[in-house]
Amino acid sequence: MAEMQKSWRDGALRLSTLPLLVLMGLFFVIPLIMTALLSFQGTQYYRLVWTWDLNVWTDVFSQIHYWKIMWRTLTMALVCTLLCTVLAIPIAYGMLHRLSRWSDQITLLMVFAFLTDAVLKTFGWVLFLDRSGVLNGTLESIGFPPAAVNVLFSPNATMIGMVYNLLPYTIFTTALSMARIDRDLVLAARDAGATRLRAFVEVTLPLAKPGIWAGAVLVFVLSLGVFLEPKVMGGGTSPLAAELIRQSFETRVNWPLGAALTLVLIVIGAAVLAVAGALAFWQARRGSND
Amino acid sequence: MASPIIQATGIEKYYGTYRALSNITLSVANGEFLALVGPSGCGKTSLLKILAGFEDLSGGSLIIDGQDMAGMPASARPTRMVFQKLALFPHKTVAQNIGFPLHLAKRPKSEIDTAVRRMLELMHLKESYLNRYPHELSGGEQQRVALARSMISQPPVLLLDEPMSALDAKLKKSLQAELKHLHRHVGTSFVHVTHDLEEAMMLADRICVMRAGKIVQIGEPSEIYYRPADAFVAGFIGDTNLLPAKITRAGEGFEFSCDILQCSAPRLGADQVAAGVAAGADALLMIRPEMLRLLAPGESADCTLAGTVSEYFIRGASIQYRITVADTEIVMDVPGTSVLPAKQGDAVQLGLSLSDLFAVEA
């Protein structure tokens, strides 16, 4: 803390943060303020009217439809975060320790998949999961009934797409965190009498916590904003918040409504992160007093 | 003597085609302090990892505490390791670190607490440290916590992997003394890997010198120091003068001839020649620096050398001289005095007792 206070008085240091401040101001703070201001305006004949009233907000808070979509978005994001976090732990561990010989190749393949355009990958999943697609064709050829897997164009398909597209974030952060753990610590636990699983629970998992948390936060924030997967894989039957906001801006040309819904989504996301952060902090405090 | 706590027979270890250990046969008595020494890459750490169960055997057998260790994981072995970098758990408090083996064994909390406090006392650690984290302690304190963690469940064998190599000289000295005291107090067998021979001589009951995956010599410190198996052991331990000589058999003992050394009766007893030395062959005469002394004019000795002082170092308790004798540099340690016995460029006569000489294979 003392170091931070001291550094703020350092003129040269303040000057060197100027480019970042300008950047953040221009492209984050000012747009955010503009969005907030926009939500107090109205529209007439597809035109923005500077009315300065609360009509849009009255609309947002009186229509249960918007909140249903918000709720669905939040639960989908939480489930997706949980799945990505939990799946990443064994994958990262396996990559580092069980398959360490192939770790470079696996990483390379994952980076390829990660950098491939999301639209392409998502349509790939459609081709794979389609009623007459690759998966069902293969299953049929080995004796399953036609269209045995009928998951496409449902919320479950959306979830598959979200987890697939976001999983690399948690794998990379978790693996990075695990790779930094001194191997001797695990050996020390084994030496003290711990089984492999016990050593993992007592040493590897707690020490990988920062990476696991970082991955979870990244995935949560990103999954609040997904629009491709619900549209392409979910078939647009149960849109999420991002799709609702896009429609408000583009289809209905109701910018104030879109701005208000954007703010609602931001507040929900920030609130969840704040609660999670407080929980983590409280747990860490309790752990150290134990 | 009861049956040994560790019995290793013909241990082999390959990493791919590289032979890291070959035919290691070694036994450690119950309560013994054994030091494994050798240059880096000699296999001493590999051997320790095999004892701990972190590495598999490629061949041979290992019995610890009466049990065959084949296929037994580290977690089930009657050994505990003190790691080179200590490997204290950074996310656990001192109390949790020390009590970890008992915590894993699912012992009641009150029992763990009592045992932790007992270890704390044994290791001279303050009670206020219990709730601190390892990074909040000094290097020496961390060392003691690591020792406490590995001793708390009273293992029959403690393995130490150069745990003192990172400490400064003064702290090292005091911890060495504590370790020796601890060993006497608890009666556990210690196997201590180190590259510091002085440390090994100070601590160990027996020293096992290794080179290139093989055991070169096992013996008590004095045996290793005064009766080394070969020139490698002689040179590895402390400063040594090795003078080329010719050895011939003469009755029970040996005769030798050495250009640098003038002896009135150049004879060696049968126990003054290492096993590998063949009669009639070239050999090396080992002379420890402290075996040499400065001769006053007219004083005599069994053997003498004449040379000039090229350099000297005052080292407190002793003064080390570098003396050039016929193109060979001889190292001599004499007890420290306030009046320097000889200065640079002085012509000096050195004396030596015949009984101090020892011959090794050239």
Contacts between the chains, C-beta under 8 A, distances in Angstrom:
chain1	res1	chain2	res2	distance
A	182	B	85	7.1
A	182	B	87	6.6
A	184	B	83	5.1
A	184	B	84	7.9
A	184	B	85	6.0
A	184	B	87	4.0
A	185	B	87	5.2
A	185	B	89	6.2
A	185	B	90	8.0
A	187	B	54	5.8
A	187	B	74	7.2
A	187	B	81	7.7
A	187	B	83	7.5
A	187	B	87	7.0
A	188	B	81	7.3
A	188	B	83	6.1
A	188	B	87	3.9
A	188	B	88	8.0
A	188	B	89	7.4
A	189	B	89	7.7
A	189	B	100	7.5
A	189	B	104	8.0
A	190	B	53	8.0
A	190	B	54	7.8
A	190	B	73	7.1
A	190	B	74	4.6
A	190	B	75	5.1
A	191	B	52	6.1
A	191	B	53	7.8
A	191	B	54	7.9
A	191	B	74	5.2
A	191	B	75	7.3
A	191	B	79	7.5
A	191	B	80	6.2
A	191	B	81	4.8
A	191	B	150	7.8
A	192	B	75	7.7
A	192	B	80	7.2
A	192	B	100	5.2
A	192	B	101	4.2
A	192	B	104	5.9
A	192	B	149	7.1
A	192	B	150	7.8
A	193	B	75	5.0
A	193	B	76	7.7
A	193	B	101	5.5
A	193	B	104	4.5
A	193	B	105	6.1
A	193	B	153	7.7
A	194	B	75	5.8
A	194	B	104	5.3
A	195	B	75	6.0
A	198	B	104	6.5
A	202	B	89	7.9
A	202	B	100	7.8
A	202	B	104	7.8
A	203	B	89	6.3
A	206	B	91	4.9
A	207	B	90	7.2
A	207	B	91	6.0
A	288	B	93	7.7
A	288	B	131	7.9
